[in-house]
Amino acid sequence: MDPNESDSRRAFLKDGLIAAITLSGIAPLALFGGPGKSSPGQDTLKYHLDLKVPTRLFDGEKCWVHPRAGIVPGAGKAGMPRIVMTLNTLELSGSDVFKGMFGMHSEDGGASWTDPQALPPLAPRTEQLEGEERPVAASDFWPSWHKKSNTLLGTGHTIVYTRDWKVAHPRPRHTAFSIYDPQGNQWSDWEKLDMGDDEKFQNAGAGCVQRWDEVDGNILLPVYFMPPGSNSQVTVTRCAFDGKKLRFLEQGNDLSIADDSRGLHEPSLTHFQGKFYLTIRNDNHGFVTQSDDGLNYAPIKLWKFDDGTDLGNYNTQQHWVTHSEGLYLVYTRRGAGNDHVFRHRAPLFMARVDPEKLVVIRNTERILVPERGARLGNFGVTAVSPEETWVTVSEWMQPEGVEKHGSDGSVYVAKICWNQPNALFGN
């Protein structure tokens, strides 16, 4: 059905997903996991999905990107968490031009939201680089609750631009971090993580990465870095955090790939049933690996379905949804009738992972967010409560013309509502 027809609602049935989509917004949508009894290739966890659009932006010049949410437990209404979302504006006239970060929050579990407001402490600033003043932005930001210090900590990376707002190459790059003050509803001025004088970390950052917080409060923070003369590599760092300052302590082994790609990027980390799992972006394939200690990882392997075929994810990130009873991957891929989408970055899928074989179980694949022409590859995952995990994403309105398929710059909140409480909430 043409999304521009006068009938404002289109319905579709695909892979067990029943959705109703209106052009003015997204109606709630239901999705159920597999049967309650365990059997190969089936999902034993039951859940349903509720899809909301709290805001949208597309005016021909800008759209929202990188919407990710963190929680402040007990700071919302009636003891609910306050859910704090950060978003970047993207200037559609250029590539990765992020001139402002904005924030919005919900006090009632996402039923209502404040309007997005500019966040001056997270705005770009100028720095003296190579003898001239240049804009530097903190971007690819991910807020996440740090239980030990009772702090909402956001991490991302910095982007250095030329004076006319083009991404500088080569560039110095750092992990950026900021702390949220719930009383003032404000973020601190973003700072850079000091990783020492090692030359390989002069272009290193934690943009779009999922971290894991250890029981003692130390943070396992994946980063990707580009040593001089090499393509990009990945490592997991251990950092200390006292509620005010993030400090680099040590790193694990370096993960790399020797091919004609730009290397490895945007690693995301989780812990499930005694092991650590790392999923990694690459130009040609998504990769996965595992670790016993969280720092040192086995050689990377291609993401595949359990039938041996390639997952089809490439040149975009993947992230984890972790439940006490199951491990899931959220991703985009080829082969979904989506050849018209930039790098096949929509729809957004979720499927259960076999943690022993490190494969995606094809029969459990479901659509979290439908495809409407725009890419959905930059997204976040938030454990909101033991009953809900959220995936947040926006319609990235490039290249020009994607709106002809129905996209309008919507920001989506896909609520995964578990029938069984998520014991891993808050790690």
N, C-alpha and C positions, 0 to 999 in steps of 0.2 A: 504494500500500500504506500502511495506517495505521502510522505510526512507533511507536505505542504497543501494537501487537500483540505477542503472546508471541514470535513469531519475531523475533529480535534483529537480523536482517540484511535489508536491502532493497537491491535492485540496480536500476540504471537505465542506459539507454543514451540519450545525447542529444548531438548535435553532435560525434560522435567521441569522447565521454568515456565511459569505462567505469569505474564506481566501485563499491566495496563499502563500505557505511556500517554500522557497528554502533552500537547505542545506548550501548555502553560505551566506544566510541572509534571512530577512523576507520582503516580498513585502508589499506595503500598503494594508490595509484591511478595508473594509467598513462594517459598522454595523449601522442599523437605528432603532430608537425607534418606538414606536407605533403610531397610528393615532392621528391626531390633536384634535379630540373630546374626552372628558373625558368619560370613562365608567369603571365599576368595573373590576379590574384585568388587566388593560391595562396601558401602559406608555404614558402619554400625551406629554412628552418631546421628541423632535426629536434631534438626534445626530448621528454623524458617528465616526468611529474609525480608526485611522491611527497607524499602528504598525511598529516600527523601532527597529533596533539593532545597537546602536552606538559603542559597543565594545563587546569583548568576551574573556574569559580566561579559558582554561582547558588544562593543560600540564601533567596531571597524578599526580601532587603534590599540585596544588593550583587551586582555582577558585574564581570568584568574588561573594560576598554576600552583602546584605544590601545596594543595590544602592538606594539612596534617594536624591531628588533634592530640592533645594530652589531657590528663585529668588532674584535678586537685580534690582528693577524697574529702567528703563532708562539707565542701564549701558551697554547694548548691542548695536548692530548696529542700526542706524536710530531710536533711542529711544526705541528699544525693550528691554525687560529685559535680563540681563545676567542670565543664568540658571546654577547653580552650583551644581554638583552632587558629593557626597562622596560615597566611596565604601570600604569595608573591603576585604582583602584577607583571605581566609579560607585554612588552612593547612589540606589536605585531609587525612593525617595520624592520625589525632586525632579528638576529639569532641569539637567543638566551640573554636578552636585555631585560634585567630585573631592576627597575628603578625605585621600587618601594615594597615594603612588607606591611601587611595589614593583619588585624586580629579581630576575632569575634568569639563570643562564648555563649554557652547555654547553661542555665541553672536547673533545667527540668528534663534532663535526659534526651535533649534534642527535639523536644516538642516545639520549642521556640528558640530563636537566636537573636542576639543583638546584631545591628548592622555592622558590616566591616568598617573598622577605623584604622587610620594610618598609625604605625608604630615607629615614632621617631628614633628610639634607641636601636632599632634593627634596620634603620635606613642606610643606604650607601653613604660613604664618606670619602673624602679625598685624602690621598697619601702621596708623599714625595717618592717617586720611583723612577730610576734611571734619569734623574735630573729634571723631572717635570711632575706636575700635579696630575694625578690620575684618579678616576672614580674606582672605588672598591666596594663591592656589595657582598653582604652575607646572604646566602641563598641555599636552596635545597635543604631546608630547615626541617627538623623533626623534634617536636616536644615530646618528652616521655617522663613519667613520674619516677622519681628516685626515692624508693621507700625508706632507706636507711636515714637519709637527711630530711625527709618530708619536704622535698623540693621538686618543683617542675623544672626540669633541665632540658633545654633545647640545644641540639647540635646540628651543624651543617658544614658548609665550607665557604671560602671566600672566592670571588671572581674579580680579577683585575681587568679593567677595560682601558682601551686607548681613550684619548680625550674626546673622540667622536662616538663613544659608546659601542665599540666593537671589542669582542673578547680578545685579550692580548695573548699572543703565542710567541715564544714560550712565556710562561708566567710563573711568578711566585704564587703559591696557593697554601692556605692553612685551614685547619679545622677551626670553625667559629663556634662559640657557645654563648648562651645567655640564660639568665635565671628569671623566673616569673615570680612577681610579688602579688599574691592574691588579695591582700588588703588594698593595695593601690591599683590593682588590675593593670599592671604595667611590667614590661620586660626591662632587664638591665641592659646597658650598652653592651653590644656584642664584643667579645674578646677573642683573641687567637690562642690556640693551644700551642705551647712551646714544646717542640719535639727535639730540641737540642741542635747541635751543629752538623749532624750527619747530612752530607750533601744529598743523599737519596731522598730525604724528606723535605727538600726545599719546594717541591711541588706535590703536596700531600694534603688530603682532606677527607672528611667524613660526610660528604654530600649524599643525601637520600639513603643513609644506611640505618638499619635496625640494630640497636645495641642490646646487650644483655647485662643486667646488674647482678653482681654477686651478693651473697648474703652479708658479707662484711662491709658492703658499700662500695667496693671497687667496681669499676665499670670495664667490661670487655667491649671495646669500641673498634669495629672494623674500619679501616681506612684504605684508600687506594692512592698510589703515589707513582711518580714517573722519574726514575733515576736518569741522570744525564746519559744520552745515547741509547736509551732503552724505551720500550713501550711501557704501558702502565701495568703495575703489579698491585697485589693485594696482600695485606697482613692484618692480623688482629692485635690491637694494643690493649694493655691493661693500664687504666688510669685511676687515680685517686680523686675522690670528690667529697668535699666537706660541707656542701651546701652553698659554697661561695666560689670556690676555685676548682677548676679541672686541671689535674697535673698528670703528665705522662710519666709512667713508671717503667714499662718494658714492652717488648713486642714479641710475637711468635715468629714462626717461619714465614719467609717470603713465598708467595704463590705467583707464578708467572706462566706465560704461554709464548712459545716460539712459533709465530706464524706471521702473516702479513696484516694482521689486525692492529688496532690501536692498543690492544692488550686487555687487561681485566679491570672492571670498574664496578662501582656501586654494590659492594658486598653487604649482605644482610645476615644477621646471626640470630639463632635461637637455641634453646636447650630443651631436650625432650627425652624423658626416661633415661637419664644418666649420660647422655651424649650431647655434644654440641654440633650444630649443623650450619653450614655457610653456603648461601646461594649467591651467584656472581654473574654480573652482566659481561657479555663479550659481543663484538660486532657480529659474529657469525652464529653463535650458539649461547644458550644459558648453560652454566656449569654449577656443580654442587660438590661439596666435600664434607667430611666429618672429622671430629676431634674428640679425644677423651678428656683433655685438660682445658680446652677453650682457647689455647694459644697456638698450638702446633697441629697442623692439619695434614691429612692424607693428600696424595696427588688428586687434582681435580678431575671430574668425569662429566661427560655430557649429560644434560637432563634428557631423559627419555621416558616414554610411556612404558607401562608394564608389559605391553605386547612387543617391545623392542624397537618401535618406531621413534623417530626424533620428536621431541616435544614441540618443536617449531617456534620456540621463543628465540629471539635474536635482537641484539642492539637495543635492549631496554631492560629495565630492572624487574626483578621478582622479589616478593617479600613473603614472610611466614605468617600464618595464623596458627597459633599453638594452643591446643586444648589438652587437658590432662589425659584424655583418652584417645587423642588423635592429632597428627601433624598434617598441616595443609600448606599448599603453595598457592599463592595468588600471582597471576602471570597473564601475558598476552601471547598470541601465537599466530602463525600462518594457518591456512586451511580452514577458515571459518566463514567463507564467502566474503572476506574482508580485504581483497586485493586493492580496493580503492582507498584504504586507510593507510596513512603514512606509517611505514615500517610495521604494518599489521598490528598497530597498538590499540586495537579495540576489536571486539568487546573485551571486558576484563573477566577472566575465568578464575575459579577456585577449584582445586581438586585435592584429594587426600594423597599423602605420600606414604609409600612403604619405606620405613626408616632403615630397615635391614638391607634392602636391595637398592635403596636410593633411586627409586623410580616413582613416577606419578601414575596413580591408578586411574586409567582412562574412564572406567565406568562411573567414577565418582565426580567427573568434571561437571561443573555447573557455571552458568553465567551470573556474575555478581552485578555487573553494570552493562547495559546493552550498548551496541554500536550505533551511532548516529552520524558517522562520517569523520568526526574529530577523534584524535588520538587520546588514549586514556593511560598512557604508560608510566606517568609519574604520580605515585599514589602513596598512601600511608596506611598503617594498621594500628589500631588502638584497642587495648583491653580496657573496656569502660567499667565493667562489673563482672562478677562471676557468671552472669547470665548472658552478657552481650560482648561481642567483639565487633568493632567497626572498621570498615575499609572506606577511606575518604579519597576522592579523586575528582578532577575537573576535566571538562572538555577543552583541550588545548586547540585553539582556533587557528592553527596553521597546518598546511599551507592555505593560501587564499582559496575560498570557494567551498570549504568543507561544510559550510552551513546549508548547502543545497541538499544534503542528506538528512537534515533535521536538527543538527546540533545548534546550540544557542549560547554556549559558554556556561552551561550548568555546572555547579559544584554538587557532587553526589555524596551522600552518606548512606552506605550500604550496611545496615545493621544485621549482623549474624546473631540470631537469638537462639541460644542453646537450650534444648530441653533438659540437658544435664549440666549442672554448674561447672564452670571452668576453674578447676582447682589451681591452675597456673596463673590466675589473675594476679597481677602486681609483681610477678617473679620475685 
